[in-house]
């Protein structure tokens, strides 16, 4: 594979344009050295455009998607139980999971700039491990374009759905990297036992943990404390996340600050999708406390809801908007959740512009990161592991790869 030169772009966080030479999947040189070593490289003319790290969707549900199907009307009520029942009753008739739909969706996500995802796959006695196996196939199809990290997820309950725990154990042998949980109190009614099962699986199989936590108020806050305790006890710092964490946003400021400190010290990350009017964790407070915050779409065009574009710049805009961010530096915090925060969550290196950093990049028609989030430019060039995998077609300004003169 030939080397790739990103010429004249403005890397996010740097004051001046900087040439970047990519080789063997990573940044090999920068500045004058990059230009000097690029005699035989392919070139992306990025002059006047912003260079971002590859985007990371840190919370999606590929296995549920109806992407590419004729319109399917949403029939569920608004309560969580309604949506769970709707999902269970209709998924088989609609052919969920479907490898073709998932591949089409993740291809679209990649064309928008996503180079890594964490996807939560339903595991239960009705679905068995079909979803896990389907996502493994999709990940293989997308190899070299998008890295897929899979969570074995007990969507319909763990303790209340007999046989699910055994299936999660079996999924550990199929290439999953993360074990999930859901509302240990609100759905399973026994948070201690629920977390014992999930963290026990993680400990035995060397897995990461990602808990869906919709439980509100002081109940949800107590469950956050339990997650912190288990993370510390098993030495899983940097390997545990809580998704949604609506309760955190509902706490008073003092309790938020104390909980954020505990999360940061234990190495527990939070993930938000900023969907509908559900509570959004305080982004600025978490950043100041040193808590890793990532974001994702949650469902994309599925039985849980008809929304979702697959564009993580769009998702970052929603996070910034829901956080009432207006200043550039605040809007950038939302973009960090869709880049650096997601990379950390998945256990990947922090994206930087240093030699040796990952060669996953996105070139967009914007003069600043805040502008990219607000405007979500159409023309983009997507680079994965030092190779252009998606881009425009109208010439170098639209992302065409050209040979260096």
TORTOR-552933 format. One record per residue: residue in three letters; x, z, y of N, C-alpha, C in turn. Coordinates in steps of 0.001 Angstrom, whole numbers, plus 524288, in hexadecimal, padded with zeros to 5 digits. Layout:
<sites>
ALAXZYXZYXZY;...
</sites>
This chain:
<sites>
UNK80351800007FB558000080000800008037180000804D8;UNK8028D7FC558087B805D57FC2780D2E804E9800E1810AC;UNK808E680215813E38083B80636817C48042A8047A81BCE;UNK802198085881EAE7FE208073D822A37FFC4809BB827C9;UNK7FFB1806B982BF0800E5808B9831227FBE28090A83455;UNK7FAA180DC6836397F66780E6F83A067F90380E2C83F60;UNK7F836809E1842237FB52808D2846D67F84280A0B84BCF;UNK7FA9380D7984F0B7F88C80E4B854517F3CF811C7854BE;UNK7F2468144A8507E7EDBC817B4850B97EEF481CEB8533E;UNK7EAE481FC7854A87EB7A824F2857047E9CB8291085308;UNK7ED7D82B6D850437EC0882F7484C767E98A8342184F2D;UNK7E5568360984CFF7E27783A7F84F177E62F83F1584FFF;UNK7E60884124854D07E93B845A1856297EE6784456858A4;UNK7EFD283F4B858BF7F4B383DB685B437F37D83B198607D;UNK7F6F483BD1864607F5C5839B9869997F6BC833EB86A2A;UNK7FA0B831B2866BA7FB9F82C3E8675F7FAF68294486240;UNK7FA828240D862A17FA36820E185DDD7FF06821B485A71;UNK7FE4C820ED8555880285821D8851A0801D281E3A84CFD;UNK805DB81B2584BCD805C1817F7847168065781B8084256;UNK8037381A4C83E27803C181D3D83945804B381972834D0;UNK808D081A65831C2809F28173E82D268085181A5082852;UNK80510817D78250E8032681A4A820528059D817A081B9B;UNK8078C81AC881802809F2818B9813418092A81CA580EE1;UNK8083981AA580A358079081DFC80598803598222480672;UNK7FF46820BD809527FACB8242A809E47FB108282780E2E;UNK7FF5382849811307FFD682C47815418028282A0081A10;UNK802D482D2081E368059282B80822F280B6982B9E821E9;UNK80DDB827208228F81374826A78215F816DF826E482637;UNK814BD8257382AB4817CD8258C82F8E81402825298341B;UNK815DA826DD838B1812A4826BB83D67815EB824F384201;UNK8135A822AA845EF816078212184AB98199581C78849ED;UNK81E1981C8E84C8A821BD8182F84C5D823B68172F846DC;UNK8247381B5A843E08264781AA283E8182243817AB83B46;UNK81D49818C783C198193381602839458196A8103483A70;UNK819FE80ED983F6781A3C8095A840EB81F07806BC83EA2;UNK823738097583EAF828508073583CC88282E8062E836EC;UNK8253580945834118251C808CF82E5B820A88056C82C5F;UNK81DBE802F882FEA818E68006B82E63819467FA8082E0E;UNK81DF47F86982D1681EA77F2BD82D3981B127EFEA82967;UNK81A327F21C824D1817077EF83820D4811AF7F21282017;UNK810477F56A823BA80B657F85182328806B17F525824F4;UNK802367F654822A47FD547F4A1824EE7FC567F7EC829CA;UNK7F95B7F5C482D737F8AC7F85C8327C7F2E37F8BD833D2;UNK7F14E7FD4D835937EC477FDF2838297ED707FEB983DEE;UNK7EB977FB1B841347EC5B7FB89846D57E85B7FF69848F8;UNK7EA2180430849F57E6A28085B84BB67E72B8097B8517F;UNK7E97E805F5854717EA78806E6859FB7E5718086E85CCC;UNK7E59F80CD285F9B7E13280E9D862A97DD118117485F87;UNK7DE228125885A817DA36814E28573F7DC3881A1685521;UNK7D89081D4A8538B7D9AD822888519F7DABA8226284BC6;UNK7DE918256484A1A7DFBF825F08448C7DE5A82B86842E5;UNK7DAE882BF783F1C7D9288310183D157DAE08319E8376F;UNK7DB12836678357D7DBB68371382FDB7D6ED834E682D0A;UNK7D78C8338B8281B7D30D8320A825017CEF7836568250E;UNK7C9FB834DA825317C5BF838A3825717C4B783AEC82008;UNK7C2D583FC981FF37C1C98429081B0D7BC268447681B21;UNK7B90C842AF817677B3CE844CD816B37B44E84941812C7;UNK7B41684E07814BD7B53C852998118A7B07E854DF80ED0;UNK7ABE88525880F8C7A73B8545580CDF7A32B84FFF80C9F;UNK7A2E584D6D8082279ED38498A8074779CDE84A07801AD;UNK798E8846EB8006D7967E847007FB3B795D48415B7F96D;UNK79A1B83EED7F7D5799E5839737F6507960E838887F1E0;UNK795C983C257EE3D7929383B3F7E98F78CC483AD67EAC8;UNK78B1283CEE7EF347857E83CFB7F085783AE8381B7F369;UNK78733834D17F527785D5830F27F91C7822382CB77F71E;UNK77EDF82AE47FAC477B75826627F9FE77D71821AF7FD1C;UNK7823A821F07FEDE7848981DFB80242783F4818887FFD2;UNK78227814D4802F7781AA80F758012577C8480E3B7FE84;UNK779528122B7FD787742E811457FB2E7704280FB77FF62;UNK76BF680D4C7FDD77679580CDE8018A765F88124B80361;UNK763918129D807E076244817A480A4475F2281B118068B;UNK760E281FF08060775E24823DB802E175C2B8280980699;UNK757018289780704754C582C6680A9A755EB831EF808C9;UNK756F78355880C907581483ACB80B5D752EB83DC680AED;UNK7521A840698067D74D19842E78056074D61848D380515;UNK7521584B1580597752B0850B7804DF75102853BD809B0;UNK74F83858AE808D874EA285C3F80D31753BE85DE980F9A;UNK7537B861428138475823862BB8167675B348673481402;UNK758C386A4F810A875B6E86ECD80E6275F8186D0980A61;UNK763A187032809B8767BF86EF1805F97657E86E4180080;UNK76202871B57FEE875FA2871497F9BD75CA786C277F91E;UNK75A0686A6B7FD4D7572E865737FD1975AE5860EC7FC14;UNK75F45860F87FEB8762F885CA77FE25765A785CBC7F8D2;UNK766BC861687F6CF768EE861CF7F18A7651D85F967ED88;UNK76026861087EDED75C2D85F2C7EA3A75B788593D7EAB6;UNK75B57857487EF7D75AD1851AA7F07775F4984EB27EDF0;UNK763F6850BC7EE88768A184E527EC417682984E1F7E64E;UNK766C3852707E3E476688852BA7DE2D7624584F2A7DBFB;UNK75DEA84EC27DEBF7597C84BCB7DCB775A28845E57DD2E;UNK75D3A8440D7E10675D5683E6E7E2137627583BBB7E0A8;UNK766A483EBA7DFBA76BC083C3B7DF2C76C12838A07DA6B;UNK769B683A227D5FC76A16836E27D1547675E831A67D228;UNK762B2831AF7D46C75FC082CD97D53F76291829267D8FB;UNK765B782B4E7DC797688D8281C7E04576E12826BB7DE7C;UNK76F558282C7D9B17746C826A37D78877904829837D9CC;UNK7783A82E627DB5477C6E831997DD8277EFF834AB7D912;UNK784308346E7D89478809831CE7DBFC788E482C1B7DA67;UNK78A89828F97DE2E78B6B823707DD5D790D1821FD7DF75;UNK794328201F7DC027999C81EF87DD7F799DA81ABC7E1A8;UNK79680816C37E13E7969A812897E512795378145E7EA86;UNK7911F8179C7EAF378FA08199E7F01C793E881D107F25F;UNK796188206B7EF1379A45823DB7F0F879EEB820AB7F2E0;UNK7A04E81C9F7EFFB7A4C0819597F1847A3A9816967F6AC;UNK79ED2814AB7F74879D6C812117FC3179DA7815D7800C3;UNK79BD381AA97FFE879BF581E84804187A18B81FEE8058F;UNK7A4BE82122801C37AA07822E68030A7AD4881E6980545;UNK7ABFC81993803D87AE898151A8064D7AD2F814E280C1A;UNK7A839815C180D5C7A69B815F3812D57A95F81A57815BA;UNK7A9B281EEA8134D7AC6A82354815AB7B212821EA816D0;UNK7B49481F418132F7BA0481DA8813DE7BA8F819BF8185A;UNK7B6E281622818C97B7318124A81CFF7B6A1814D88225D;UNK7B4188195C822967B3C981C53827787B8B881F8D8287F;UNK7BC09820388249A7C0E68230A8257A7C1D6827AD821FC;UNK7BE39828E081E6F7BEF682D4E81AE17C2CC82BD681699;UNK7C6C382F16815DD7CAB682E13811D77CAD78325380DA9;UNK7C7B28367C80E4B7C75A83A9280A4E7C20E83D2C80ABC;UNK7BFCE83EA6806447BACE841558063B7BAF4845C980249;UNK7B7C2849BB803527B66384DAC7FF6A7B08F84D027FE5D;UNK7AF2A84BE57F98E7A9BA84B007F8337A7E084EF67F432;UNK7A32D8510D7F5277A0CB855027F1CB79D1B8524F7EDF9;UNK79E34852D47E8E979B4C850037E4E2797EA853C57E1C1;UNK792E08527D7E15078F37855DA7DE83790CA8566D7D8C2;UNK790DC85B4E7D70D791AF85C9D7D18E78D4D860527CFF8;UNK78A0B85EB37CC46785CE862027CA657840485FF67C51B;UNK780D6862E37C23E77F508612E7BD0277C7385BF87BCE0;UNK7799C85A907C0FF776E5855847C11177AB4850FB7C1ED;UNK77E158518C7C5B7781CC84D5E7C6FE7868D84D717C37B;UNK787B2851F17C11A78C67852687BDFA79135851557C145;UNK794C784E457BF2C7999984CE97C1EA7999C847237C389;UNK794FA844B47C385794B683F257C4E1796B783E267CA63;UNK7953F8419A7CE0279704840D87D35A79CE3841577D3E4;UNK79F1D8453C7D13F7A4CD845F37D16E7A78F8411F7CF5B;UNK7A5B183F257CAF27A81E83A847C8A27A77E835BE7CC2B;UNK7A2F6835457CEBB7A21C830DE7D2437A5C58311A7D6F5;UNK7A685835B77D9237AA028363E7DDA27AFA5835287DC0F;UNK7B125836B47D7567B667835647D5697B72382F797D560;UNK7B32182CA27D3AF7B378826EB7D3A27B3E0824B87D928;UNK7B0C8826D47DCBA7B101825037E2277B6658261A7E47C;UNK7B88382AB27E36D7BDB382C0D7E57E7C1CD8283C7E392;UNK7C150826937DEB77C510822CD7DCA37C46181D817DF4A;UNK7BF8B81BEE7E0357BE98816FD7E2F07C0E6817047E86C;UNK7C0C781B957EAF97C28681BF67F06E7C83081D9A7F0EC;UNK7CAE981E047EC9A7D06B81F9D7ECCD7D36D81C0B7F07F;UNK7D68D81E5F7F3DE7D98C81B5D7F7A77D6B181A767FCBF;UNK7D1A081BEC7FCF47CEB181B72801D47CCA3820BD803B1;UNK7CA86823C9800057C87B828F38014C7C9EB82CAF7FCE4;UNK7CC0F831317FE4F7CCFE835547FA7A7C7F98387B7F9DE;UNK7C63E8392E7F50C7C15483BD87F3F47C26E840F97F12B;UNK7C0EE845477F3987C16C84A737F1347BBED84C4D7EFCA;UNK7BB3284DD17EADD7B5F484EE37E8EA7B512854B67E7F2;UNK7B06C8567E7E9977AEA285BD57E8BD7AA6685BBC7E48E;UNK7AAF585ED27E07C7A6BD85F957DCBB7A301863927DF13;UNK79E36861D77E02E79ABA864C17E3A5795918661D7E0F9;UNK7943386B227E0A078F3E86CBE7DE3D78ABD86C977E22C;UNK78939867F67E3D578567867407E80E7805A86A447E727;UNK77EAB86A9A7E2507798986CCD7E137779D18725E7DF2D;UNK77E26874F57E03C77ED287A5A7DE8E782B687ABC7DA1F;UNK7856187F1A7D9F2789518800E7D5E878731883E17D1D8;UNK785F3888987D380783E988C8B7CFEF77E3788B7B7CE8C;UNK77B45889497D22E775B2888527D149774B0883547CE42;UNK778BF880787CCF97784687B837CA3477BB487BCF7C555;UNK779C887E407C12577D0B87F4D7BC8977FAC87A657BA6D;UNK784A787AF67B90E787CA876A07B72878B418743D7BB46;UNK78A308755C7C03C78D41873037C473792D9874FF7C478;UNK7939987A107C395798E687C397C39579C3F879A17BF6C;UNK79A03878A87BAC979CF6876107B69F79E64870807B830;UNK79AE086DD97BAE979BFF8688B7BCAC7A049868787C0D2;UNK7A04C86C527C4477A49086CB47C8177A9C386D6D7C550;UNK7A9C28708D7C1427AE89871587BE277B03F86C287BBC3;UNK7AC7E869367B99A7ADCC864337B73B7AFBF8604B7BB4C;UNK7AD8A860867C0047AF2485CE77C4237B4D885DA67C5A1;UNK7B6C9862607C4DC7BC3D863727C6417C008860087C32E;UNK7BE5085E047BEBD7C1B285A9F7BBA97C122854DD7BCE6;UNK7BDF88538B7C0CE7BCEF84E0F7C2107BF6984C507C729;UNK7C2FA84F5C7C92F7C5CE84DAA7CDD77C3CD84FC87D2EC;UNK7C0048535F7D2D17BE57855B27D7C67C2B5859327D9DD;UNK7C2BA859E57DEED7C6AD85D327E16E7C4588621F7E3D4;UNK7BF1A8623D7E43A7BC8C8667C7E7067B7B2868267E3F5;UNK7B6A986D4A7E3D27B1C686F447E1A47AE6E8714E7E61B;UNK7A961870107E5EA7A5E8871787EA2D7A225875C77E8B3;UNK79F89877C77ECAF79B6487B997EC0B7975587AA47F03C;UNK792DF87D517EFC278ECD87C9C7F3AB78B9E8819A7F449;UNK78B19883677F905787DB887DF7FA75787A888C037F62B;UNK78BFA88EE07F57078C33892BD7F135787BD896AE7F15E;UNK785CC897DD7F5FF7815989B717F66F77C3A8986D7F6AB;UNK77BC5894C07FA40776CF892317FB49774AE88F0F7F6C4;UNK777FD88C877F3BA7762E889777EF42776EF88C6F7EA25;UNK77B7888ED37E96977C96891597E46177B2B8971E7E437;UNK77A78899907E8C7778B089EFC7E8DD77C988A2FC7E709;UNK7816E8A16C7E629785798A50D7E44778AC18A3207E63C;UNK78BFB8A4287EB36790C38A1EC7ED81795BF8A3A67EAD4;UNK795EC8A8747E8F979AB18AA527E66979BB38A7437E167;UNK797B38A6E57DE267985D8A4107D9367995789E407DA22;UNK7968089BE87DDCD7973D896617DF1079CEA895527E098;UNK79EED898687E4247A44F8978B7E5F07A83E898D07E1A9;UNK7A6F989C807DE447AA7889D987D9DE7AB02898CA7D65D;UNK7A6A2896207D5687A6D08916D7D2237AA0888D277D4C9;UNK7A8E888C187D9BF7AB8F887DA7DC847B161888ED7DD0A;UNK7B2C388D937DEE87B84B88EC57DF9F7BB1188F5F7DA66;UNK7B8418911E7D6597BA9F8915A7D12B7BC2088BF47CF33;UNK7B8B9888207CFFA7B9FA882C27CE897BEB8880C37D18C;UNK7BECB881CD7D69A7C332880157D9CD7C84A8827E7D7E7;UNK7C81B8877A7D6A27CCCF88A3A7D4EA7CEBC8881E7CFAB;UNK7CB2E887307CC007CCB7885647C6C77CED887FDB7C6CD;UNK7CCAC87C887CA287CDF6876F97C9E87D1338750D7CE87;UNK7D2CC8788C7D2017D5F7876EB7D6717D308873837DA4B;UNK7CDFF874A77DB177CAB58718A7DE8B7CA3B873FF7E3F1;UNK7C8CC870DF7E7BA7C734872D27ECCD7C16C8744E7EC95;UNK7BF83876E97F0A97BA25878D97F0EA7B7A0876F17F5F3;UNK7B2A08754A7F5937AFA3873CB7FA377AA028758C7F95E;UNK7A845879637FC757A32387BC97FBD379F75879D68000F;UNK79B108776B7FE7F796D787662802377944B87BA180398;UNK7941D87CDD808A0791AC881C880A3D78DC5880C280E9E;UNK788C48808280D057848C87FE8810D3782248852C8123D;UNK7831F8893480F1B780A988E4980FF7781C68903281585;UNK77DCE892088184577E618933D81DDB78010898D781EEF;UNK7812B899D5823EE781A989F1282619785818A29D82352;UNK784098A7998230E7878F8AB82820D37885C8AAB381AFA;UNK784738A8758184B785218A746812BA789848A356811F8;UNK7895289F12814ED78D6E89B2981488792B589D4081639;UNK792BA8A09981A3F797A98A2E381C0579A188A647817CA;UNK796D48A940814F9798D68AC71810A979B278A8F280C63;UNK798998A49380B4D79AB08A1038075979FE889EAB8091C;UNK7A07089D9580E207A58C89BE38101C7A9B889FFE80F08;UNK7A85C8A50080FDB7AC0A8A93680EBE7AD948A947808FD;UNK7A9C58A857805897AAEE8A83D7FFEB7AEA58A3C27FE96;UNK7ADDA89F40801137B15689ACE800287B6E489C20801E3;UNK7B75589EA48066A7BC7A8A036808587BF188A3EE80483;UNK7BC338A7C9802857BE668AB8F7FED87C0828A8E27F9F8;UNK7BD868A54E7F7C37BF3E8A2B67F2F67C3D289F127F3EB;UNK7C3D889C8F7F86E7C83C8992A7F9C17CD4689C497FA03;UNK7CD0E8A0C57FC827D1AA8A4297FCCC7D3448A6197F765;UNK7CF758A7D47F45D7D0A28AA2B7EF4D7D3448A64E7EB9B;UNK7D1CD8A1507EBE97D3F489D6C7E8517D86889A3C7EABA;UNK7D9E089B817EF877DE2C898AF7F2057DCF3892F37F2E4;UNK7D82D891C87F49B7D67688C5E7F53C7D67988A947FAF0;UNK7D9B788CE07FE2A7D9FB88B4B803A67DAE7885738041C;UNK7D7CE882E8807777D84787D52808457D57687A1380435;UNK7D2CF87C98800807D042879C27FC407CA6487AF57FBE5;UNK7C84F87DA27FFC67C2D387F377FFAD7C03387D7F804C5;UNK7BB7687B7F804407B872879EC808D67B2CF87BA78083B;UNK7B05187C8B80CA67AAB487D8480CD87A84A8793281023;UNK7A49B8766180DCF7A20E872138108C79CF5873E681311;UNK79BF9871F4817A8797558730D81ADB797D08785981D97;UNK797ED87CA381AA7798CD881D581CF079553882C8821AF;UNK79046881BA8210078CAE882678255978CCD887F682783;UNK78D9B88BBA8240778D848912F825A77919A89250829D1;UNK7962088FD08296479A57890E882D1E7989388FD0832AE;UNK795C288B7F833647940288A13838A378FEB88DCF83AC0;UNK78D66890DB837527892C8944F838F478B0E899D883A31;UNK7900989AE88394C7921F8A01D83A52793218A0E18401E;UNK793538A5CC841D5794DF8A6C48473879AB08A5A4847DE;UNK79C4E8A51E84CBD7A19C8A35384DD67A5BF8A6EB84B60;UNK7A5098ABF784BC17A8E18AF8C8498E7A96B8AEE2843B2;UNK7A5008AE64840F87A5338ADB183B4A7A78E8A860839F1;UNK7A6658A46B83D087A8D889F5483C1A7AECA89FB383C73;UNK7B0AD8A2628406E7B6558A2CF841207B8D48A5C283C9E;UNK7B6558A9F383ACE7B8878ACEA836667B8708A9AF8315F;UNK7B4298A6EE8308B7B3C08A3BF82BCF7B78D89F3282BF7;UNK7B81D89CC8830837BBDE89883831037C16389A6382FE1;UNK7C2BA89EFF831C77C7E28A129830A47C8B28A1F582AD0;UNK7C4A08A3E0828297C5088A4BC822847C58B89F9181F9A;UNK7C29289B9B821397C2F28967781EBD7C8648942381F6A;UNK7CA7089483824287CF9F89259825327D3C68952682204;UNK7D37C89A56821D87D76E89D5C81EF67D73C89C3E81920;UNK7D28489B75817077D1EE89A748116F7D2D9894BE81005;UNK7D2CC89149813E17D37788BBC812CC7CE8E8892F810BD;UNK7CA0A88AD0812D17C5028887E811617C34B884C3815B4;UNK7C23187FF0814557C09187BFB8181B7BA9E87BD081887;UNK7B8B6879A481CD67B32E8788881D7F7B276872A581E15;UNK7ADED870C581C417AC9686B3F81CA87A71D86AD881EED;UNK7A66E8675F822B67A14B866978250E79FEC860CE8250C;UNK79AD885FBA824F4798FC85A5B8258A795FF859A082AA1;UNK794BC85DE182D50791FB85DA48325D78D1585A4683204;UNK789F385B2B82DE878560857E382D137806A85A8282F1B;UNK77CBA85739830C3777A38590B8329C7786685D69836A0;UNK77565861B8836167761386612839B57784886AE0836F2;UNK77AC286A0E8326A77D1186E7682FA0781AC870A7832B8;UNK78293875C383257786B2878298357C78C20875CD8346F;UNK78F158753E838967945F8731D838517983D8777183994;UNK79C2F87854836417A01087C5C837807A2AE87B4D83CC0;UNK7A43087F5D83F8D7A6A087EA8844BB7AC1687C568443C;UNK7AC878776E845797B14C87475844797B5F0876AF84773;UNK7B533877C784C767B992879A184FA97BB7387F0384DDC;UNK7B7DC8827484CB47B954887AC84AD87BC6F8874F845C1;UNK7BAC288409842347BD848837983D337C2FD8814183E0D;UNK7C37087D76841977C89587B3F842B87CC4087F61844F5;UNK7CA3488294848897CD73886A884ADE7CF1688AC0846E6;UNK7CBD988BA9842ED7CD1688F8383EE57D0AE88D5583AB3;UNK7D15B8883683A937D4B2885D78369C7D1EE884928318A;UNK7CCBD8843D831A17C9BB882D882CF77C99D87CE882C66;UNK7CABB87AFA827BE7CA3387569826C17C472873F3826D1;UNK7C30B8701E82A107BDBA86E2382A557BDD38685382929;UNK7BAA8866C2825687BA26861418240A7B47B85FA3824B7;UNK7B37285A90824727AE05858C7824DD7AD228541E82151;UNK7A83585311820637A6B984EAC81D1D7A11684D3F81E29;UNK79F308495981B60799DF8476F81C3A795BF84ABF81991;UNK7971384D83815637934C84FA3811BA790C284AF180F0C;UNK78B9584AB680E9C789248464380C0A789418416F80F6E;UNK789BA83CEA80CEC78988837E980FAF785728348E80CF5;UNK780F4833D080F9577CC38307280D9D77B63831E3807F5;UNK779278368C8073D777E783850801FA772A583B1C801E1;UNK7715C83DA67FD8E76C55840447FD0B76BED8452D80056;UNK77032846DF802997701E84B718060876F0B849F480BAA;UNK76FCC8451380CFF76ED684356812517706583DAB812F3;UNK76E0A83AD78169B76EFF835358172D7737B833D081AD1;UNK77629837BD81CF977A0D836B68210577F918364081EC4;UNK78336834C68223B788B383462820D378A9A82ECC82127;UNK78F1582E1B823BF79144828DD824847962E827E682157;UNK798C982C1981FA979DDA82B8281D247A26382B84820F5;UNK7A15582BCA826077A56382B9282A127A6D38311D82BC3;UNK7AB9E832CE82AAD7AD338381C82C167AE24838C2831EC;UNK7AEFA83493834DC7AF018352683A917A97F8368383C79;UNK7A5A08344783A037A03A8359F83B4379F2883B59839F2;UNK7A13083D20835777A06B84295833EB7A32F84639837BF;UNK7A7EF844D5839677AAC08480083D367A7C7848388425E;UNK7A54F843E7843E57A22D843E9848A679DA8847C98482D;UNK79B0B847DA843AB796C384B8A842E5798B18512C84341;UNK79D388523C8410079F5E857828413B7A09A858FE846DE;UNK7A2FE85574849D67A42F8568F84F4E79F2F8574485281;UNK79B54853F48518979667854318547A7937F8593F85346;UNK7931885AA284E3D7906F85F6E84CC0793438643D84EE1;UNK79859863C384FCD79B7A86810851F479B6386821857E1;UNK7987A8648B85A3F79813863D185FEF79D65862EF86278;UNK7A0CE8601B85FD07A5F585EF2861E97A5A585A5D865B7;UNK7A83685AF486A287A878856D186E0C7AE108558F86F97;UNK7B17E8597686FBD7B6F385892871317B9E4855D886CC2;UNK7BD9F8529786E3B7C09684FA886A507C2FE8533C86631;UNK7C56D85784867F37C83085ADD8643B7C47A85D6C86059;UNK7BFA285E48861F97BBD18608285E5E7B9DB85C5E85A86;UNK7B8BB857B985C847B7038537F859177BB1F85267854EB;UNK7C008852EB856607C43C8520F852987C4268561084E2C;UNK7C21085AB284F217C1A785E8884AED7BE1785C7A84691;UNK7B9FD859B58480A7B68D85765844197B9618533084106;UNK7BC9A8501B843B87BF8E84C16840FA7C3A284E8283D5D;UNK7C5D7852F183EF67C99B8559183B7B7C6FC8574C8366D;UNK7C216858E2836CB7BF4785A53832087BEB8855A482E64;UNK7BE5E850F1830937BDB384C2F82D7A7C2E0849C182BDF;UNK7C73984C2E82D5B7CC6784A1B82BF37CFC284E7B829A3;UNK7D2518517582CFC7D5DB8559482B247D306859AA827E6;UNK7CE8085B72829B77CBA685F6C826CC7CA2585D8F82162;UNK7C83C858B8821147C6DB8569281C027CB8F855F781875;UNK7CFF98543181AAA7D4B485399817827D66F858DA81537;UNK7D65785CE6818707D7DA86212816817D428863EB8123D;UNK7CF1C8630A813087CB44864B580F2E7CC578623D809DD;UNK7CDB485D46809DB7CEAB85A7F804FD7D41385B8E802BB;UNK7D72385ECB805727DC5E86002803857E05085BC8804A0;UNK7DF3D858A5808A47E2BF8545F80A0E7E64A8560780E8E;UNK7EAAC8534380F617EE118548A813D17EB46853BB81900;UNK7ECAE856D881CDB7EA9B855FD8221B7EC2B8509182405;UNK7E88484DA9826447E9F88489B828827ED0F8496982D92;UNK7F1948470A82DD77F4D784733832877F71C841C483361;UNK7FA4D8413F837727FCF883C4D83876802B483CAD836FC;UNK8041084095833E5809788415B8324280AD283DE882D9B;UNK80FC683CBB82D1481199839D9828798104D83CF682394;UNK80E2183A4D81FBB80C8A83CD481AE3806D783E5481AB6;UNK8041D83E2481F347FE9283F7581F507FB6C83B3181C9A;UNK7F6BD83C7E81ACA7F3998389F817F57F27F833BE81B34;UNK7F29182F4A818997F19182A5181B2E7EBDE828CC81B1A;UNK7E86F82C9281C2A7E2C882BA181C8A7E14F82BC78224D;UNK7DFCE82751824807DF06826E182A217DA17823CD82B5D;UNK7D83A82497830237D3C7821AB832307D51A81FF8837BA;UNK7D4B881AF1838CE7D5AD818CD83E037D06C817458405A;UNK7CF418195F845087CA3281863847767CAE7816CB84D29;UNK7C7028140C84F287C7148123E854917C542816A38581F;UNK7C8DD81A328595E7C7A781EA185CBF7CCAD8207285F53;UNK7CC1B822BF863F37D0A4824AC866BF7D1BB82A64865C7;UNK7CE0582D1E863437CEC4832AF8622F7CB8D8342985D72;UNK7CCD4838AD85B377C9F383A8C856AB7C44C83BC18580F;UNK7C37883E2085C9A7BE2283F6085E367BADD83A6C85ED0;UNK7BD2B8365F8610B7BA5A831788619E7B8F182F2F85C4B;UNK7BC8B82F98858867BB8482D8E8534A7B6E58305B850CB;UNK7B68D8357B8518B7B2468387E84F407AD1D8371A851E6;UNK7AD27836C7857027A84A835D5859E87A6558303D85926;UNK7A9E082C63859417A840826E68591D7A82E82499853A4;UNK7AB16826E484FF77AB76824E184A9F7AC4281EF584A9E;UNK7B0DF81D3784C557B1BF8179284D037B0CB81488847FE;UNK7AEF480FCD848A17ADA580C8A844187B28380A8284159;UNK7B63780868844647BAD2805F9842037BEC480A1B8405D;UNK7C01C80A0883B617C3AD80DEC839417C74280B5E8353B;UNK7CBF180D72834DE7CF8C80BF3830B67D09C810D582D81;UNK7CFD38107B828737D06B814F4824F67D532814178218C;UNK7D8AC817EA8218E7DD79817A281E887DD7E81C1B81AA1;UNK7DE4981ACE815B17DEA281EBA811957E3DF81E2B80ED7;UNK7E6DD8227580ED37EBFC8228D80C3C7EF6681E0180DFD;UNK7EF3F81CE0813107F2AC818E3815427F0D18135581485;UNK7EBE681294812ED7E9D480D5B811FC7E49F80CBF814C6;UNK7E3E2808548177B7DEE680759819FF7DAC480654815CD;UNK7D69F8097B815D87D277808E4811F47CD4D8072D8145A;UNK7CCCE8077A819827C819805A381C277C974804AA821D2;UNK7C714800AD824267C82D7FF82829A07C5087FAF182B7B;UNK7C54F7F9F3830A47C23A7F5D5832F97C4177F07783169;UNK7C1627EC91833767C2877E730831DC7C33E7E36E8366B;UNK7C3347E57583B287C3497E1E583F9C7C8927E1278421C;UNK7CCC27E2CF83FAC7D1E87E252842007D4737E79B84270;UNK7D95B7E7BC844377DC427ECA4844627D9757F0FE8475A;UNK7D6AF7EFB384B947D4047F3CE84E897CF857F62D84B6F;UNK7CD917F360847777C97C7F56A8441D7CBAE7F77083EF2;UNK7D0D17F7BA83E9A7D3157FA4F83A107D5797F6B28360D;UNK7D5EF7F199837247D82C7EE13833467DDF37EF6083291;UNK7DFBD7EF4882DCB7E5397F00482CA57E8057EAD582DB7;UNK7EC517EB0D8308C7EF3A7E658831CA7F4E77E70B83019;UNK7F7887E2C582F5B7FD207E30682E1C800407E3D88331B;UNK8046F7E6D78329B807DD7E7B18371980AFD7E2BA8381F;UNK80B667E14D83D2580E787DCA383E92814407DD8883D79;
</sites>
